[in-house]
Amino acid sequence: MKPLRTIPALGLLACMLGMSSAFAGSIGYLGPAGSWTHQACLDLFGEKDLVALSRQELFDAYAAGKVERACVPVTTSVVGVTPYLDDVLALPEVTVVAEYPKMLGYSLLVRPGTRREDITEVLAHPVAFEEVKPWVDREMPDVRRTEAASGGAAAQTVANSATLDKASFGPAVGASVYSLVSLVDGIEEGPHNVTRWWVLGRTLPEPTDNDKTSLLVDTSDEHLDAALTAFTGAGVQILTIYERPSKKSLDTHQYLIEVAGHPKDGKLAQLLQARSDIRVLGAYPRR
C-alpha cells in the first residue's frame, strides 16, 4: 500500500491554530477513510492522530469532548450547504476555529484489472454526483449511479466487490487506502468545484488582520430586515448568508451569517455586545 500523501505547506495551519501534542488521537473526521474529509485532514494535519467516525459518532464525540477537534464539510460552490451544516448548528456548543476551502478533482477508482467498458455501476456521495454530473452524463450516460455515505464508503464498496464492474468517484487517496487504481483523474476539477470545511475546536483563535466570523441568527420573516440592518448600521461587512430551517414554524428561520472581522475587535465586538440574540459560532483566519 502506498503511503498517504500529505501537503506539508498546509501543515502550517496547524501551528496557526495552536494545536498541542496533548490532543493526540483526537481529530475526528467523517469516515471511512478515503473520503474528501479524510483528504482535507491529511492536508491540514498530516496522517497522525486522525480518527474516522460515522456521521452520528463524529458529532456525538465532539459534543461529549471525546475528540478535541472535528473536521466537517459545510458548503460547496456547486450545491451550496451540505447536510452536515445542520448537524453543526444543532450542537449546543461549538467553536469553529478554521476554514479550509479546497478545489476538488474527482478520480474514477476501480479494482486493478477493471476496464472502462466493464463498468456498469458507479458509486459516490450524493454531492459528488452533482459535481461530476456533466462528465458522467457525457462519458458514462448508461452506467447505474448508486449513492454512498461518502467517497470513502464508495471506494470501500468497490474494493470489497467480487466483480470488476463497479467504480467510485472520490479523491485519489481512496486508491491508496483500498488498493484501487484510477482510470481517470481531475474529473470536473475547476474553480466552480470547491468544498469548504470547518475545523471545530475548543478555543477561539486570537485576531489576525484578516479574519472571518461565523454567526447564527434565529429570527422570523418579519424581523429579518431589522436583523440585517443591525449589521449594516454597525458598519460590519456581511460576506455570506445561508438560510436553514428553524424547525419551529414556516415563518422562522436560522441564518448562518458570515462577516469580516473578529468578535474581539472593533465594530463587530460592539455589535455583539449590543445584540445578545446573535450567536457566535466561531472565528478564524480568512482563507
N, C-alpha and C positions, 0 to 999 in steps of 0.2 A: 504493500500500500504506500502510495506517495505521501510525503509529509504535507500537512495542511499549510497552505501559503498564507502568509500574513503580509501586511503593508507597514513596514517599520515607521515610516514618516507619520502615519496617523496615530501611532502609539504615543505621540506627544500629547494627544488629548487626554490620555490617562493621567499624565503629570499635571495638566491644567486642572483636572478635577480633584487633585489631591488624594488619589487613591492609595490606600495603605495595604501593605502585605498582610496586615492583621485581618483583612477581609478575604483571605484566600478561600477559593472554592465557593464563592457566593455571588457570581454573576449569572443570573438566570436568563434564559432566552427560550423562545418558542421552538420546541423540538418536534420531531427528532433531528439529529444532526443532518447537515446537508441543506438546510433552508437558507433563505436570504438573510434571515435574522442571525443565523449562525455565522454567515459570511460577514455581516456587519460587525458582530462581536470580535471576530478574528481581526478585522481591520482596526478596530478600536483598542482591543485589549491583548491581542495575541491568543495563543492556544490554551494557555494555562488558566485554571480557575473557572472555566465555563461549565454551566450546568444546564443540560437540556431538560425542559419540562413541558408538560402539556399546557394548554391554554389555562385551564382552571387551576392547575398546580402552580403555574407561574404567578398568577395574581394572588392566590391564597398564600403562597410563600412570601411574597413581598409584603402583603398586609400583616402577616404574622411575624415579620422580622427574620424569617429563616434564610433569606438571601439579602445581601446588603444592597445589591443593585439589580435592576431588571431592564432588559432591552426590548422595546416594543415598537413595531411599525405603526405609525399613526396616520400618515397622509401619503397620497401618491398624486403625481401630476396627471395620471390617466383617469382614475376613478374617484379622486377626492379623498374623503376619510376612509380609513379601514375599519373593519368590525371591531378591532381591538381598542380604538379610541374610547368607545363607550365603557369598556372594562376599566380603563384608566380613570375616567370621570366618575365611575361608581365607587372608586376606592375612598374610604373615609378620610384617609390622609395620604398625600402623595407629594413628592418633591421631584420635579423634573430638573435634572442637573446638566443635561447636554442634549443637543440635537445632532443628528448625523444624516445629511442628505447624500444619496448615492445614485448615480446613473446606472441603470440595470441593463444588462445584455444577456439574454437567456441562452442556455445551451440545450440542445436536444440530446438527452442522455439515454443510452441503451446498454444492454449486456454485450460484452465482446462477441463478435461474430454476427451481430444483427445488421442487416442491410436496410436501407431506407424503404425499399419496396416490400420488406417483410412486415412493416409496422401497420397494425390495424387499430391500435388504441394508444392514445396519449393521455397522460395524467399530469395534473398541475393544480395549484391553488386557484380558486375562482378569480382572484385578482390577476394572477399570472395569465389566465386565459384571456382576460380583457386586454392585457398588454401585448400579447403575442397574436391576437386575433387576425390582424391584417396578413401576417406571414402565414398562419395556418390556413386561412381562407384561400390564399393564393397557392401555397405549396402542398398542403395536405387536406384538401377540402372534403375527402370522403372518409377520413380517419375518425373513429369514435373518440369523443372527448369526455374524460371522466374526472370529476373534481376530487381533489385530495385535501387533507387538512393543512398541508404545507408542501413546499418544494422538497423538503427532506423526506416527508412521508411518501410523496410521489416516487422519488428515487428509490426509496426502500422497497416499495411495492414492485418496481421494475426489477430490482436486484433479486428479489425473492421469487420471481416468476419462473415457472418451469418451462416456459416457451420464449421464443425470441421475437414475439410480435408486439411487445409493449415498449413505450418510450415515455420519458417525462421531460417537462420543461422546468428548469431551475438554474441555480448558479453552478458554475463548473466545479465548486467544491464538493458537490454531490457525487461526482465521478470518483474523487479521491476517497471519500468516506465509504462508498458502496462498491468499489472496484468496477465502475461502469466506464464507458468511453463516450466521447462526444462526437456526434455526426455533424453537427452544425453549431458554431459559436456566434455570439453577437447578434442573436435574433431580436429584432426590434430595439436595438440599442440606439439611444439618442437623447437629446435634451428634453424630449417630450416624455421620456420614460424614467422618472426619478421617484424614488421612495424616500421618505424621511422617517427616521427612527427617533424616539425619545429614549434617553437613559434615565431611569427612575432611581434616585438615590435617597440620601437622608439629610444632607446638609446643603443649603443653598450656596452656590459659588459666590465669591466676592465680585463686586462690579468690575467690569473692564470698560474700555472705551467703545465697545460695540456689542451691546447686549440685547437680547430679546426676552420678553417676559410673557408667559402664557397665563391667561386669566380665564375664569369661568364666571359667567353672569347668568343667573336663573331669573327670567322675567316674563311678563305677559306681552302679548302683541301691543296692548295699549300703552305700555311703559317702555317699549324698546327704544323709541325715539329719544326719550329723556335719558336713557342709559347711555346711548351713543353720543348724545350731546354733551354728557359729562366728560367724555374723553376729549372731544374736540375743544370744549370750553377750557379744559385744563392744559391744552397745548400738547397732549400726548398723541403721538403718531400711531394710528392703527395700521397694522401690516396685513393681517388676515382675519377673517371671521368665518367660523364654521357653525352651522346650526345643527343641534342634536335634539331629539325628543326629550321632553321633561318627564314623560310617563305619568303626568298628573292630569293634564287636560289638553284639548286641542289648541287652546289659545295661549298655552305657556310653553316655553322652550328653554333649553340650555344653549348658551352661546360660548364657544371657545373663541376668545378674542386675544390675538397676539399683537403685542405692541413693542415699539422700540424703547429701550431703556431698562433700568434695573429697579426693583421695588425699594431699594435703599437710597436711591438717588433722585434729586430734583423734582420735576413736575409729577412724575409717576408716584413718587413717595407721598407727595401732598395729596394727590387724588385718592390713593388707597387709604390714607388716614381719614379722609372725609367720607369715604364710601365703604362702610363695613359689609355691604352686600356683594362686594366683588371679592371672589376667592382667588388667591394666588396659587397657581399650580406649580410654578417653577420659574426660574430664570437661568440664563446660560449664555455663553458667548455665541453670537450670531454667526452661522456658517452658510 
